[in-house]
Amino acid sequence: MCIDIVVVDDDPGFRRIATTLLTARGLRVVAESGDGASALEIVRTHRPHGLLLDLHLPDIDGLAVARRLTEEGAAPRIVLTSTDRSLWAREELDRAGIECFVAKDRLFDADLPGLFAAPAS
C-alpha cells in the first residue's frame, strides 16, 4: 500500500527537500502547502495518510492546524517539524493529534515510512 503524504511548510526549498526525501523513502507526496489555512483544505480534500507539518506557519501555527483536524476527526498521522527544538508537553502534542516531533535537521535520519505507517491492529 502506498502511503500518501501532504507536506506543509512556508519555505518552498524545505518543501522540495522533504518531498524528495519522502519520495525516495517510498512515500507518495500528494500535495504541498505553504500555510495553515490551505493545509486544512488540502487535507480535507486529499485525505492523506500522513501530514508532515511545520510548526511555524505565516497564518496559523502547526499545533493549531493539528488541533483543528483532530477536532474534526479528519487528522491523518501528523509529524511536526521545526528548527525550533523547544520541548512541548507530550500531553499537548497528544491533544493536537501529533504522532511525533522531528527536528528539520534530523529528518534525513528519521524512519519516515515507520512514522507514517498505520499502527498495528
C-alpha positions in Angstrom: 0.0 0.0 0.0 1.3 3.4 -0.9 1.3 6.0 1.9 0.0 9.4 0.8 1.6 12.4 2.5 0.9 16.2 2.5 3.9 18.4 3.2 3.2 21.8 4.9 6.0 24.3 5.3 6.3 28.0 4.4 9.7 27.5 2.9 9.5 26.2 -0.7 13.0 24.9 -0.5 12.3 22.8 2.5 9.1 21.5 0.9 11.2 20.5 -2.2 13.8 18.7 0.0 11.1 17.0 2.2 9.2 15.9 -0.9 12.3 14.4 -2.5 13.2 12.6 0.8 9.8 11.2 1.4 9.5 10.0 -2.2 13.0 8.4 -2.0 11.7 6.5 1.1 8.7 5.1 -0.8 6.1 7.5 0.3 3.9 9.5 -2.1 3.5 13.2 -1.7 0.1 14.1 -3.0 0.1 17.8 -2.2 2.1 20.7 -0.6 1.1 23.8 1.2 2.8 26.9 2.4 0.3 28.0 5.1 -2.1 26.6 7.6 -5.4 27.6 6.0 -4.6 26.0 2.7 -3.2 22.9 4.6 -6.5 22.4 6.3 -8.3 22.5 2.9 -5.8 20.2 1.2 -6.0 17.6 4.0 -9.8 17.7 3.8 -9.7 17.3 0.1 -6.9 14.6 -0.3 -7.5 12.7 3.0 -3.8 11.7 3.2 -2.4 9.0 5.5 0.2 11.5 6.8 0.9 15.1 7.3 4.5 16.5 7.6 3.7 19.7 9.3 5.9 22.7 10.1 5.3 24.4 13.5 5.8 28.0 12.3 3.5 29.0 9.5 2.6 32.5 8.4 -1.0 32.4 9.4 -1.8 29.7 12.0 0.8 27.5 13.6 1.1 23.8 13.1 -0.3 23.0 16.6 -3.5 24.8 15.7 -3.7 23.1 12.3 -3.3 19.7 14.0 -5.9 20.6 16.7 -8.5 21.6 14.1 -8.0 18.4 12.1 -8.2 16.3 15.3 -11.4 18.1 16.4 -12.9 17.5 13.0 -12.0 13.8 13.1 -10.0 14.4 9.9 -6.5 14.1 11.2 -4.0 11.9 9.4 -0.9 10.7 11.2 0.9 14.0 11.9 4.6 14.5 12.2 5.5 18.0 13.4 8.8 19.6 12.2 10.6 22.8 13.1 14.1 24.2 13.5 12.9 25.3 17.0 13.8 22.5 19.4 11.5 23.7 22.2 10.0 20.9 24.2 6.3 20.7 24.4 4.4 18.6 26.9 3.6 15.2 25.4 0.0 15.8 26.5 -0.2 18.9 24.4 1.1 17.0 21.3 -1.3 14.2 22.0 -4.3 16.5 22.3 -3.4 18.0 18.9 -3.1 14.5 17.4 0.6 14.8 16.7 2.4 11.5 16.4 5.8 12.9 17.0 8.2 15.8 16.5 11.3 15.6 14.3 13.7 18.5 14.0 14.2 19.5 10.4 17.9 18.8 10.6 17.1 15.3 11.7 14.6 14.5 9.1 17.1 12.7 6.9 17.9 10.2 9.7 14.3 9.6 10.7 12.4 6.4 9.8 9.8 8.2 7.7 7.9 5.1 6.5 7.7 3.9 10.1 6.5 7.3 11.3 3.7 7.4 8.8 2.7 3.7 8.8 -0.6 2.9 10.3 -0.4 1.5 13.8 -0.6 -2.3 14.1 -4.1 -3.5 15.0 
